[in-house]
Every structure is written in structure tokens, then in C-alpha cells.
Amino acid sequence: MTTMKTDPSVRTAPRTRGRTARLAGAATLFVLGCALSACSVSIGGDPKIDEADLEKSVSQTLAEEVGQTPDSIDCPGDLKGSVGTTMRCTLTAGGDTLGLTVTVTSVEGDTVNYDVQVDQ
């Protein structure tokens, strides 16, 4: 079962590079959403988050935080539940593709907590 927790007290300023107006707008929305969220997924057995559960959780978090669901989130595999572990994924929204980094921040029993940062 997948569970998610958000921490509205985590805030950083959104930043974009300005590739195109549309990409910059999408990046701003998604950076803002990820900067405001701390995510977690409950797991069973070995501490890891299955690829499909991770993609779904990241997508749901972005939708809840910015009011816009990305077209897709694609991660290369399962996320190991070890503090400091990172994984590069891609986010597709409105025909634009952005990179994002998922970083495991803590593991509490069978819950892996992680942050998501969309590329600038």
C-alpha cells in the first residue's frame, strides 16, 4: 500500500533556466510543488520503493502541490530505502521533458521518506 505525507513547512524559491516560455512555466510549477513537499511511501520487506509505486507517488505529490498532474514520471527502477540514495527520473508535461532527482531522506520502519527536486 502506498502512503504519502507532505510537509508544507519545507519551502525554497522556485528557479528556472528559461529554455522556452512554456518549459519555464512548467518547470516553475513543478519546482514549486517539489520544493514544498516531502514524500514518503510505506513498503513491506526490504526497504525499497518499487518503480511503479515511486512514479505514482511522485506524480500524486506534484498534482496535490501544484494542481497539475504531469503527463508522466519515468524512473529507471526501484528506489533503495537507504538514507542519501538518489535516483534520476524524468517528468513529462505538455510535451516538455524535465529531469528530477529523488533523494531518500530517512527510513522509519517500513516507510521510506524522500524529497523530489525538479531540475532548474
C-alpha positions as a Markdown table, in Angstrom:
| # | Residue | x | y | z |
|---|---|---|---|---|
| 1 | Met | 0.0 | 0.0 | 0.0 |
| 2 | Thr | 1.3 | 3.4 | -0.9 |
| 3 | Thr | 1.0 | 6.3 | 1.6 |
| 4 | Met | 2.2 | 9.8 | 1.2 |
| 5 | Lys | 2.9 | 12.6 | 3.6 |
| 6 | Thr | 3.7 | 16.2 | 2.7 |
| 7 | Asp | 5.4 | 18.8 | 4.8 |
| 8 | Pro | 4.1 | 22.3 | 3.9 |
| 9 | Ser | 6.8 | 24.0 | 6.1 |
| 10 | Val | 9.5 | 23.0 | 3.6 |
| 11 | Arg | 9.9 | 25.9 | 1.3 |
| 12 | Thr | 12.5 | 27.1 | -1.2 |
| 13 | Ala | 12.3 | 29.6 | -4.0 |
| 14 | Pro | 11.5 | 28.1 | -7.4 |
| 15 | Arg | 14.2 | 28.6 | -10.1 |
| 16 | Thr | 14.1 | 28.0 | -13.8 |
| 17 | Arg | 16.7 | 28.4 | -16.7 |
| 18 | Gly | 14.3 | 29.8 | -19.3 |
| 19 | Arg | 14.7 | 27.3 | -22.2 |
| 20 | Thr | 11.3 | 28.3 | -23.6 |
| 21 | Ala | 8.4 | 30.2 | -22.0 |
| 22 | Arg | 6.3 | 27.1 | -21.8 |
| 23 | Leu | 9.1 | 25.0 | -20.4 |
| 24 | Ala | 10.0 | 27.7 | -17.9 |
| 25 | Gly | 6.4 | 27.9 | -16.8 |
| 26 | Ala | 6.1 | 24.1 | -16.4 |
| 27 | Ala | 9.4 | 24.0 | -14.5 |
| 28 | Thr | 8.3 | 26.8 | -12.2 |
| 29 | Leu | 5.1 | 24.9 | -11.3 |
| 30 | Phe | 6.9 | 21.6 | -10.7 |
| 31 | Val | 9.9 | 23.1 | -8.8 |
| 32 | Leu | 7.5 | 24.9 | -6.6 |
| 33 | Gly | 5.5 | 21.7 | -6.0 |
| 34 | Cys | 8.5 | 19.6 | -5.2 |
| 35 | Ala | 10.1 | 22.3 | -3.0 |
| 36 | Leu | 7.0 | 22.3 | -0.9 |
| 37 | Ser | 6.7 | 18.6 | -0.5 |
| 38 | Ala | 8.4 | 15.8 | 1.5 |
| 39 | Cys | 7.2 | 12.5 | 0.3 |
| 40 | Ser | 7.0 | 9.1 | 1.8 |
| 41 | Val | 5.9 | 5.6 | 0.8 |
| 42 | Ser | 5.2 | 2.7 | 3.1 |
| 43 | Ile | 6.7 | -0.6 | 2.0 |
| 44 | Gly | 6.9 | -4.1 | 3.1 |
| 45 | Gly | 10.0 | -6.4 | 3.4 |
| 46 | Asp | 13.3 | -4.9 | 2.3 |
| 47 | Pro | 13.5 | -1.2 | 2.3 |
| 48 | Lys | 12.8 | -0.2 | -1.3 |
| 49 | Ile | 10.1 | 1.5 | -3.3 |
| 50 | Asp | 9.0 | -0.3 | -6.4 |
| 51 | Glu | 9.4 | 1.7 | -9.6 |
| 52 | Ala | 5.7 | 1.9 | -10.4 |
| 53 | Asp | 4.9 | 3.0 | -6.8 |
| 54 | Leu | 7.6 | 5.6 | -6.9 |
| 55 | Glu | 6.4 | 7.1 | -10.2 |
| 56 | Lys | 2.8 | 7.1 | -8.9 |
| 57 | Ser | 3.7 | 8.7 | -5.6 |
| 58 | Val | 5.8 | 11.5 | -7.3 |
| 59 | Ser | 3.0 | 12.2 | -9.8 |
| 60 | Gln | 0.4 | 12.4 | -7.0 |
| 61 | Thr | 2.6 | 14.7 | -4.9 |
| 62 | Leu | 3.1 | 17.1 | -7.8 |
| 63 | Ala | -0.6 | 17.0 | -8.6 |
| 64 | Glu | -1.6 | 17.8 | -5.0 |
| 65 | Glu | 1.0 | 20.5 | -4.6 |
| 66 | Val | 0.6 | 22.4 | -7.8 |
| 67 | Gly | -2.8 | 21.4 | -9.0 |
| 68 | Gln | -1.4 | 19.9 | -12.2 |
| 69 | Thr | -0.7 | 16.2 | -12.9 |
| 70 | Pro | 2.3 | 15.6 | -15.1 |
| 71 | Asp | 1.7 | 13.6 | -18.2 |
| 72 | Ser | 4.2 | 11.0 | -17.0 |
| 73 | Ile | 7.0 | 10.3 | -14.5 |
| 74 | Asp | 9.6 | 7.7 | -15.6 |
| 75 | Cys | 12.2 | 6.3 | -13.1 |
| 76 | Pro | 14.7 | 3.7 | -14.1 |
| 77 | Gly | 14.0 | 1.1 | -11.4 |
| 78 | Asp | 13.2 | 0.5 | -7.7 |
| 79 | Leu | 14.5 | 3.1 | -5.2 |
| 80 | Lys | 16.6 | 1.6 | -2.4 |
| 81 | Gly | 15.5 | 2.7 | 1.0 |
| 82 | Ser | 18.8 | 3.9 | 2.3 |
| 83 | Val | 19.4 | 7.5 | 3.5 |
| 84 | Gly | 21.2 | 9.5 | 0.9 |
| 85 | Thr | 20.3 | 7.3 | -2.0 |
| 86 | Thr | 19.4 | 9.3 | -5.1 |
| 87 | Met | 17.7 | 8.4 | -8.4 |
| 88 | Arg | 17.3 | 10.4 | -11.6 |
| 89 | Cys | 13.9 | 10.3 | -13.1 |
| 90 | Thr | 12.1 | 12.3 | -15.9 |
| 91 | Leu | 8.9 | 14.3 | -15.8 |
| 92 | Thr | 6.9 | 14.9 | -19.0 |
| 93 | Ala | 4.4 | 17.8 | -19.0 |
| 94 | Gly | 2.8 | 19.4 | -22.0 |
| 95 | Gly | 5.3 | 17.9 | -24.4 |
| 96 | Asp | 8.3 | 19.1 | -22.4 |
| 97 | Thr | 10.6 | 16.8 | -20.5 |
| 98 | Leu | 12.4 | 17.7 | -17.3 |
| 99 | Gly | 14.8 | 15.8 | -15.1 |
| 100 | Leu | 14.2 | 15.3 | -11.5 |
| 101 | Thr | 16.1 | 13.8 | -8.5 |
| 102 | Val | 14.6 | 11.7 | -5.8 |
| 103 | Thr | 16.7 | 11.6 | -2.6 |
| 104 | Val | 15.9 | 9.3 | 0.4 |
| 105 | Thr | 15.9 | 11.5 | 3.5 |
| 106 | Ser | 15.0 | 8.9 | 6.1 |
| 107 | Val | 13.7 | 5.4 | 6.7 |
| 108 | Glu | 11.3 | 4.8 | 9.5 |
| 109 | Gly | 10.3 | 1.2 | 9.9 |
| 110 | Asp | 8.7 | 0.3 | 6.6 |
| 111 | Thr | 8.3 | 3.9 | 5.4 |
| 112 | Val | 10.9 | 5.5 | 3.1 |
| 113 | Asn | 10.8 | 9.3 | 3.2 |
| 114 | Tyr | 12.2 | 11.2 | 0.2 |
| 115 | Asp | 12.4 | 14.6 | -1.4 |
| 116 | Val | 11.9 | 15.4 | -5.0 |
| 117 | Gln | 13.8 | 18.2 | -6.8 |
| 118 | Val | 12.9 | 19.1 | -10.4 |
| 119 | Asp | 15.9 | 20.3 | -12.4 |
| 120 | Gln | 16.2 | 24.1 | -12.8 |
